[in-house]
Every structure is written in C-alpha cells, then in structure tokens.
Amino acid sequence: MPQQSETSAPPLRVADFDFDLPERLIAQHPIRPRDAARLLHVRPDALEDRGVRDLPSLLAPGDLMVVNDTSVIPARLRARRGEARLELLLNRAEAGGIWEALVRNARRLRPGDVIRIEGAEDCAATVLSRGEGGTARLDFGPDPARLARALDQAGEIPLPPYIARPEGPRPEDREDYQTLFARHPGAVAAPTASLHFTPALMQALRARGVGLATVTLHVGAGTFLPLRGEDPRAQTLHAEWGEVTEDAAAAINATRREGGRIVAIGTTALRLLESAATDQGILPFRGLTDIFLLPGHRFRSADALLTNFHLPRSTLFMLVSAFAGVARMRAAYAHAIAEGYRFYSYGDASLLWRDAA
C-alpha cells in the first residue's frame, strides 16, 4: 500500500524550499567520462569539493550501496485519435497491457476511443478512463511484444523539460540517460545519481570493500510535475511501482548488524527503502508507493545519500532537506551555486550524511 511520511508539527510551505538558480548551471549534457563529475561532500560539520572518483575514499569497507536497477523506456509517443493529434507519456504499467499515461490534450478523450501510435501503425490503444491531471488509462492489448516494438520504433526517451532538445532527443540520449545498473524496463525517468557510475568506479569501490545491493523503483512521470498549492503536506505524489527482494532486504539488514553503513544511491532508492523500512529493519516489498519524505520524517533505512542537485520548490529538494537538515542543505546549495556546480539530471553529485537530529 502507498505510505505516507511521518512528519512533525512545524508548518511547511513550498516557498521555504525556493532558491535562485542561474540558468547557465542547468546541465544540458553529461560529463564524459561519467565519473569525472564533481562531488560536493556535505559533511555534518563542513563542505568539501571533491569528485565522484573520490567516492571509494569517502566510504568504508563493509558499507553497502543500494542502487535502483530500473531501466528507462522510450515512453514518449505521438498518436492520433481520428484527425486529433495527441502526445502520450506512459507512466505506469498495470496488468494485461494496461498503462496509466499522461496525455497532452487528454480532455479530448472519451472511454472507448481508439488511438493509434504514429510511426508504429500496428499499435493502438483503447481509452478505458480519464483521470485527474491529464492522466488516462489505456489498454494496449495483451501482447506486450507489440507495444515493445512500437516503443522501439516510435518512442522517444522522455528527457526532463529542463534539458533543451528543440528538435527532440538526440541519439546519444538513449545511452546517456541510462544507468550502468539498468536491468528492469519500466521507468520514464532515470535514477540520475547512478548516471555517474562507470565500470572503473565500480571496480575501485569493490576493491575498497564496499558492497552493492539492487532494488527496483520504476520512476514515473510525476517526478517532473510541479507541486500545486503552498502546503506540501496537503499534497500526494503519483504512485510508483517498486520491489525490494528478500535477497536485497537480507543484505541490507546484515550490513546493519555488522556495523556497516547503508548508502542510498539516489532519491528513488531512498524512497523505496523508506517504504520498506520498519524499526526491526528492511522488509521485502513489492507494490506501489507514494511516500513523500518531508522535514520531520524519521529515516530508518540509510545513513548516507548520493544524489544530484535538484530543482527549487521540488519534492526532491524537500527530501534532501529532510535527510540532511534544512539549514545544511541551504548552505550546501548556496555553495554549489557559488562554485559553479552543474545541476539536475546531467549535472554533478552530492554525498549527504543523515542528520542525527
């Protein structure tokens, strides 16, 4: 079942998480090689300018990294209903070929309408229902291979709106926007902290004695949507499907028993771990989560978080503020802007330690 974050009493406003970000700092392409990105080490008592390649020296033997092994699909499709043109962004798969999608011009749709995918004419979907916020449930039929072919032929990688591609995604974006750990297709946005990892960095981490566990959270289109209103606690997030296997839960709990630290690689991994966390440890989890991590939440799963730099007024900046402390994150972001760190999906990284308070 979807879970809600634990929160404390002080009121919150979306405006509390605003800051000025120069447009020039929004990364439009990744650093090459990936592990050449900068890393801001946000210690409890200091800020250190480091590099992603320094990560092995910042972790310790016996620590365990937890990564999200979801794979981004080319989920943006152009379609027609009669003469009307539509744009679909597949969001979350259900059983039997049914998908929840964000649809531009969704108000034109009615249950029973048939829409055809441009560039893959043998693929069509029947509208089952319309939801709030431009969503619709679409039935692509029971043959998953037909939709997979359509995505391969006609789908586009759904890059975030702040990555400018006036002519559409470039061929290299299909590789650039996919992580080293991608195994299970289903995400419409990459778990971007993992974009920094290379085989050479993983070899160095293994040599350091740092372990690896994988979980799966299929990041949905809701990650791009702005919050409405000024009270974060009055809002909910789009549900996303995730899984923490028995093996992953056992590895995390064993690390904790043996005195190692849990390092969540990315906010998606942390959100899923918190969905599976109890006071007795991490339990296996399989299903939907809409957990919203705000200041006041008591974290029970991770000691550290590797993550990119996030948008002003976003749920993810609220999450990192909840994890590492509001004042500390404001100082960290001010430092990152002053020092010219690159922001967002293709940008630089930060390593945060959980606020003891």
Secondary structure, DSSP 8 states (H G I E B T S, - for coil): --------SS---GGGG-----GGGB-SS--SSGGGSEEEEE-SS-EEEEEGGGHHHHS-TT-EEEEE-EEE---EEEEEETTEEEEEEEEEE-GGGEEEEEEETGGG--TT-EEEETT-TT-EEEEEEE-GGGEEEEE--S-HHHHHHHHHHH-B----TTS--TT---TTHHHHTS-TT--EEEESS--GGGGG--HHHHHHHHHHT-EEEEEEE---GGGG----SS-GGG-----EEEEE-HHHHHHHHHHHHTT--EEEESHHHHHHHHHHEETTEE--EEEEE-----TT----S-SEEEEE---TT-HHHHHHHHHH-HHHHHHHHHHHHHTT--BSTTS-EEEEE----
